[in-house]
């Protein structure tokens, strides 16, 4: 039964891989058309990704469990790819810069590839444990992953500072990357987007914990690491707005922030124990 | 001033972020033995001195939080007194020269007559942005409108929300409690012990557990825990309600959560006693502590008790009953009767074989009982934090500027520019859109 959605989602992995190839290829060949093609391939991938998630939702009802597909590591990675793709498509349409896809498409691909190809990753649809049966599940997961997606894009864009040549007359393949000014704006926008949604994610989690366990905050490793991540981005915002930090210095803070996101997401589950062992 | 510097904010946040890692790596709230085994004696002393076993309540961690709060309060007061006039000005004004040199300015010419253009643009500006300031110049006119000046308050809302959160947490820690209550089905209680200090708390009512039910999926994973509770006040039943995980009972400021469950000791069981000499058997129902005569007056069997987890040669055999067999003229001995292995007693090869034929499965429900009068401050903080972040990052104080000039020919030249206190690129896009709107007119 769950074959259908898994099949669609693993095909989606290949579509995202193709988009990544197009975006990367657009640099050595200096062909803008390849980056444009990459964009449309991502759109097709997103359609597959969306279909896969919805189908999985339907399948869970057919199996008699009936829950949103946000209950384990596999499902969260698939959804992470989805939020990344949606946010990236929005950014490319709004800012009309297709060359930046080279720093984002690999992330979209890697998240879903990890879900599809890691042999330890179970794609089985399993029933929800009592603690997860709550209306807060959907709000909490969606806001956390929108937050993660914002930070992931900011992380990708931060690398542009290290690639983009400072000399405007440079003939390097990276010369057509957007200006530092534009990247500064983009990174900032992604981080404030991520910050707002991480805040909402932590808060919905706290309200949920208060109705499940009677405590809105218990210094569980997942909670603590999400707070650490929040602190890092709060530092980013203060450095940028109050101390005028820019460029590579600030890009490093954004990279450290995303490492904290990765640890909150994966490290806590694999290395530490706590209430949040399901994903 | 020391308490009002952004450096202090950044350093405090860096310290909070890095030290918070310790508590996720070092075991929290463990016993001294656990620490000594895990980290050795030397590290255990360090852990005790720095209270790393309960790091998030350690004096130095609370000091960092306090420092952050003082920093926020002092900074906010200092800055607010400076920016108050910007946020609530007596009179809004503008400097045309600043707008003429902005990077995002757009210039176009049109054949329309100056006067109609001026009144049309003024109408659009007032509809789209806000009240228009109009001034005539030597060659034409300038107009200005702004919106979102109040959004400069957003950052103060975010900072105030943090203070509210800390205040709420403090109130909860001082005036609230959290405790565990284990109730067998049918039992009631009105006192409990707090999780942390094990002090007893008297509730204003008694909680009675009428029934506990657990349902499993066919995979064996638990599907739902449910306790049927009755609240008893002044000896009278007040009301009865089911609680489940995620669906607590809240009454008179006290919250009752379903947190765990387990098997309670059954108070009676049906035993089958097989006489291996005659191959005849009898069945008898006994309560805990009751005794029965063995067939042929051979001795006495006593039902001693029950264990939810019986360990036999390093194996956990699960639920087991215990009885004491005293044969006539001999010393009594204890026999275990694990319910999952009915033939267990047979292996003893005694004169009599005992089997538990039937017993009523009883559960206990594990409740978590909390009181937190600070929760409303925390929730208010949550709402303000989200609102404040939204205002601060996504709405800005935007100023629009239009200059119309009569040129030598019969055309009119228009300059449009604008600035915002945040998201300058977004403002550039807005100016572009605004220009297309003006041209279409």
Interface residues (C-beta under 8 A of the other chain):
Chain A: X65 X94 X95 X126 X127 X129 X130 X131 X133 X134 X182 X185 X186 X189 X192 X193 X195 X196 X199 X200 X203 X206 X207 X208 X210 X211 X212 X213 X214 X215 X216 X217 X219 X221 X224 X225 X227 X228 X231 X232 X234 X235 X238 X239 X242 X243 X260 X268 X272
Chain B: X6 X9 X10 X13 X14 X16 X17 X20 X21 X23 X24 X25 X28 X56 X169 X178 X217 X219 X221 X222 X223 X224 X225 X244 X245 X246 X247 X248 X255 X257 X259 X368 X369 X370 X375 X378 X379 X382 X385 X386 X389 X390 X393 X394 X423 X424 X425 X426 X429
